[in-house]
Every structure is written in C-alpha cells, then in structure tokens.
Amino acid sequence: MSDGQVPPPIVASEAAFFLDLDGTLAPIVDDPAAARLDPTAASLLERLIAQTSGALAIVSGRSLTQLDALLAPLRLPLAGSHGLELRRADGGLFEAPELDYDMEEVFAQMRDFAHARDLLLERKPGAIALHYRTAPAAADASMALVDEIASRDDNLRALHGKMVSEVTLAGIDKGSALRSFMTLPAYRDQRPVMVGDDVTDEDGFAAAQSLGGFGLKIGPGPSCAQYRVATMEDFLTWLAAALDPAGSLSEGS
Ligand SMILES: O=P(O)(O)OC[C@H]1O[C@H](O[C@H]2O[C@H](CO)[C@@H](O)[C@H](O)[C@H]2O)[C@H](O)[C@@H](O)[C@@H]1O
C-alpha cells in the first residue's frame, strides 16, 4: 500500500514513463469530450520524448482515436482502451490478443439503462463505459449493473473508475500494456515509472514495481503505488524537476 511518500528526484533520461491521461495530464471535467491536455503537461511531454529517447507511453482508458485527438499535434506511443490498443512510436500496432467476445448484447443492455437515467454511455474498442459524474445518484445502480454483467462471463471484467463504471474485456489491463512496451529496445534498459490517479492505474503501478521501477499515485485513495503526490500540479512540478536535474531552468538562466 502507498504510504504517501513523495517520490525522490529522478533523472528523466534513465526512466521509461507510463502516464495516465485523465486526472494526470488533463484535469477532470464533467463532460469527457470537453477534457483538454494541461498546457504545462503538453510542453513537458515534448521534452520527455526528447530526453527519454522516446521511452514513454500514454496508458489510458480512452481509445487510440480519442487519445490522438487530445494529444495533437503530438503523436505518442499509446496504450488505449485500458491496454487493448497498443501503438508504438513508429506507428505500428502491437498484435492484439485473442479476446473474442461479442459486446453487442452488453451494449444494448447498458444503452437501455443509460437512456432511462439520462447517463452518458461511451463505447470504445473492447469496453463500454457508463458515466455518472453529472448524475451521482445513479452511481450505485450503475456499479451494480456493471458488476452483474461482468459476473456473467469470464471474458468480461468490471472496472470502476472516477464516476465511471466500465465493462471491459478481461485479460488485458494497464499492467499488461506496460509489460509489452518494456520488451521494446527503447524501453528495455530504462526504469519503468507509472503515474496515474485512478483505480484503473493499479495494474500499471504493480507492473512497474515488479520490473524494478515504481508507481506514483496522484491524489487520495488506497493504492499499491510506492509513492504519492496530492495533485496533478504536484506531479507536473516533480516531472519538471526530473527533466531539469541540474535546476538550470528554474534558476532563470
Ligand atoms: O485511464 P484514463 O486516461 O484516466 O481514462 C479513464 C477514463 O477517462 C475518461 O473519464 C474520466 O475523465 C472524464 C473527463 O475528465 C470525466 O468526466 C469522467 O468522470 C472520468 O471517469 C474517459 O471518458 C473514459 O473513457 C476513460 O476510461
């Protein structure tokens, strides 16, 4: 469990960074379509690509299409849809695992539920997300529905994030995504650092730590991450220091 310690200073060029998006690089907002990359995060990402020689990836519950739109004009290595869609720096896709499950019936049931309660339903590759940020009274029923659907079949998994509950395909997660990237030459000799703010990042924290790196949790809540900071801004400040270990930029030179 995380003991709340702030991570020690590190040198960015020695790490491979795996960064969650919502709540880590983009502030949380009511409408998922209105989320925008934090401007400081955007400029730090550009420096991170250069200093790590490309050893980074955005690891998100969002689809690749959504991630590209949010990160434009940057085109980064991505793990989208909670690890189902993996794209390398050269634009090539990792071979997707054999996870055959027809989500149509699940979608129809969740659509009817969402419609009756005026909830936002988001369909992504291998996942269907029910959002209740603007209707918190529907949280318990939404979680119960997703748990019930996922319990019907071993191919399905329930994932409860920040005011969102998702039915996803079982067998893939942010941890498996991180492990796949760490087999690539650009990442292999680097120390993996996974940063995220949500329950859905826990598999990534565990994978980074089992490979000799660490997890960094943003905000409160139980976590297996070794380190923690209170806010996204605290994380960005720490990241800026890792990108400038000599402190030359902050001295105004
Ligand atoms: O893994 P992440 O990059 O953190 O993606 C997790 C989910 O993010 C989005 O939902 C979350 O952010 C929204 C915008 O701030 C917010 O309205 C919502 O309540 C959050 O749960 C995205 O819409 C989901 O598809 C992702 O799974």
The ligand as a MOL file (V3000), in Angstrom:
LIG
                    3D

  0  0  0     0  0            999 V3000
M  V30 BEGIN CTAB
M  V30 COUNTS 27 28 0 0 0
M  V30 BEGIN ATOM
M  V30 1 O -7.1140 5.9720 -17.9210 0
M  V30 2 P -7.5450 7.3970 -18.0820 0
M  V30 3 O -6.7690 8.1500 -19.1120 0
M  V30 4 O -7.5900 8.1250 -16.7610 0
M  V30 5 O -9.0420 7.2960 -18.6220 0
M  V30 6 C -10.0680 6.8920 -17.7200 0
M  V30 7 C -11.3960 7.3600 -18.2400 0
M  V30 8 O -11.2260 8.7560 -18.5510 0
M  V30 9 C -12.3720 9.4280 -19.0480 0
M  V30 10 O -13.3010 9.5600 -17.9820 0
M  V30 11 C -12.7820 10.2950 -16.8840 0
M  V30 12 O -12.4830 11.6460 -17.3090 0
M  V30 13 C -13.6550 12.4140 -17.7200 0
M  V30 14 C -13.1500 13.7750 -18.1990 0
M  V30 15 O -12.4480 14.4370 -17.1900 0
M  V30 16 C -14.6410 12.5160 -16.5600 0
M  V30 17 O -15.8040 13.2240 -16.9780 0
M  V30 18 C -15.0320 11.1050 -16.0810 0
M  V30 19 O -15.8620 11.1930 -14.9370 0
M  V30 20 C -13.7600 10.3100 -15.7330 0
M  V30 21 O -14.0810 8.9800 -15.3660 0
M  V30 22 C -12.9310 8.6950 -20.2540 0
M  V30 23 O -14.1660 9.2670 -20.6390 0
M  V30 24 C -13.0980 7.1990 -20.0110 0
M  V30 25 O -13.4010 6.5540 -21.2500 0
M  V30 26 C -11.7770 6.6250 -19.5130 0
M  V30 27 O -11.9110 5.2350 -19.2590 0
M  V30 END ATOM
M  V30 BEGIN BOND
M  V30 1 2 1 2
M  V30 2 1 2 3
M  V30 3 1 2 4
M  V30 4 1 2 5
M  V30 5 1 5 6
M  V30 6 1 6 7
M  V30 7 1 7 8
M  V30 8 1 7 26
M  V30 9 1 8 9
M  V30 10 1 9 10
M  V30 11 1 9 22
M  V30 12 1 10 11
M  V30 13 1 11 12
M  V30 14 1 11 20
M  V30 15 1 12 13
M  V30 16 1 13 14
M  V30 17 1 13 16
M  V30 18 1 14 15
M  V30 19 1 16 17
M  V30 20 1 16 18
M  V30 21 1 18 19
M  V30 22 1 18 20
M  V30 23 1 20 21
M  V30 24 1 22 23
M  V30 25 1 22 24
M  V30 26 1 24 25
M  V30 27 1 24 26
M  V30 28 1 26 27
M  V30 END BOND
M  V30 END CTAB
M  END
